[in-house]
Amino acid sequence: MNTVNSGDTAWILVSTALVLVMTPALAFFYGGMVRKKNVLSTLNLSFITIGLISLQWVLVGYTLAFGDSQGGLVGNLRWLGLTGVGSAPNADFAPTIPHLAFAAYQMMFAVITPALITGAFVERVRFKAFIVFTLLWATLVYDPVAHWVWGVGGILRTLGALDFAGGTVVHITAGFSALAFAMVLGRRKWFGQSPMEPANIPFTVLGAGLLWMGWFGFNGGSALGASGLAVNAVVTTNTAAAACAVVWMILSWRDGKPSVLGIVTGAVVGLVAITPAAGFVTPLAAIVIGAVAAPISYYAMRLRVKRGLDESLDVWACHGMGGLWGALATGLFATTAVNPAGANGLFYGNPTLLLIQALAAAAAVAFAFGMTVLLTRLLKRWLGLRVSDNEEEVGLDISEHGERAYA
């Protein structure tokens, strides 16, 4: 019989709070990189997502993600409104904590994922269209992919795909959805023709630091207990972030000056890359994962600039490409010596896992990108995705919210 363990429950409650803090941290990370006239608007895109998705998750999101599998594609409605999700553990997901604690913890992942996408369309998206998109995207993209990877009977879980804390579910879906949204939305006015100076890089540094701290709950909490596996996840998380930040510093220094904005971006990319692998790999592997993630995302950004695509805050390069590398790296470095419930990767004698990881990542990329193109095109025709030229010129703080960040 499964019984509640107070230590495990306490760790999950702390981790839930840590992951919640990541969304306002993301608001600061993004908010510092936009122009002064759009700071409040950008902060709000992340903050209101907490409200929108918290309600969506309680009403329908959790049951679609973790309910009884319907052909491996989505959960049924048995837990609609969290009916039947109570203080007793659920053996399928976390046998030592209340089922409701597991649902609350997973809610915070559901919250931050669409918030990540907002970096692609800051400074020009209509707030009304954003609200509708976020609710539709969470229901039609995030919840099904979460079921594929983490739900009992999900097609990718059944295939044997590993995703410890959301490299595929969170970062690949958000990153490639951001790319699709930016392509449909189009460039900001005067993009590439006049400087678009960040309003407050210290905001971004603060946001990155809070994200780094919150990621200990993001990855460490995914052990679903206060255990040695949680400790391993915390250590690999910190190690990969450190490695990526240092390599990013070297790359930017080689191209000119060691950019502060670049260093903190590198730390976040390292955190992204280790997310799917944190509970399956050693600290030495985490160094390699973080170090390799830096040039992948760094040069993805340069490619994006070269192509003239206004994916404003590089969600695709950081989260999409970082998450893709992390999913593949799990197929290389995973070892059952770290986590007996996982699998060995290519470097431990099992090349099949790398193939499975590649198939899972490809499925998430194709589904998230394709669904986002469909949703954005429908919303573009129905509501209009972007503000008018005059509203964009004034800035969204005034035109959308009637407030100023700076008097």
Stockholm file with secondary structure:
# STOCKHOLM 1.0

chainA/1-407         MNTVNSGDTAWILVSTALVLVMTPALAFFYGGMVRKKNVLSTLNLSFITIGLISLQWVLVGYTLAFGDSQGGLVGNLRWLGLTGVGSAPNADFAPTIPHLAFAAYQMMFAVITPALITGAFVERVRFKAFIVFTLLWATLVYDPVAHWVWGVGGILRTLGALDFAGGTVVHITAGFSALAFAMVLGRRKWFGQSPMEPANIPFTVLGAGLLWMGWFGFNGGSALGASGLAVNAVVTTNTAAAACAVVWMILSWRDGKPSVLGIVTGAVVGLVAITPAAGFVTPLAAIVIGAVAAPISYYAMRLRVKRGLDESLDVWACHGMGGLWGALATGLFATTAVNPAGANGLFYGNPTLLLIQALAAAAAVAFAFGMTVLLTRLLKRWLGLRVSDNEEEVGLDISEHGERAYA
#=GR chainA/1-407 SS CCCCCHHHHHHHHHHHHHHHHHHHHHHHHHHTTSCGGGHHHHHHHHHHHHHHHHHHIIIIIHHHHHSSEETTTEECSTTGGGTTCCSSCBTTTBTTSCHHHHHHHHHHHHHHHHHHHGGGTTTTBCHHHHHHHHHHHIIIIIHHHHHHHHSTTCHHHHHTCCCSSSIIIIIIHHHHHHHHHHHHHCCCTTTTTSCCCCSCHHHHHHHHHHHHHHHHHHHHGGGCSSSHHHHHHHHHHHHHHHHHHHHHHHHHHHTSSCCHHHHHHHHHHHHHHHTTTTTTSCHHHHHHHHHHHHHHHHHHHHHHHHTTCCCTTCHIIIIIHHHHHHHHHHHHHCCTTTCTTSCCCGGGTCHHHHHHHHHHHHHHHHHHHHHHHHHHHHHHHHTCSBCCHHHHHHCHHHHHHSCCSCC
#=GC SS_cons         CCCCCHHHHHHHHHHHHHHHHHHHHHHHHHHTTSCGGGHHHHHHHHHHHHHHHHHHIIIIIHHHHHSSEETTTEECSTTGGGTTCCSSCBTTTBTTSCHHHHHHHHHHHHHHHHHHHGGGTTTTBCHHHHHHHHHHHIIIIIHHHHHHHHSTTCHHHHHTCCCSSSIIIIIIHHHHHHHHHHHHHCCCTTTTTSCCCCSCHHHHHHHHHHHHHHHHHHHHGGGCSSSHHHHHHHHHHHHHHHHHHHHHHHHHHHTSSCCHHHHHHHHHHHHHHHTTTTTTSCHHHHHHHHHHHHHHHHHHHHHHHHTTCCCTTCHIIIIIHHHHHHHHHHHHHCCTTTCTTSCCCGGGTCHHHHHHHHHHHHHHHHHHHHHHHHHHHHHHHHTCSBCCHHHHHHCHHHHHHSCCSCC
//
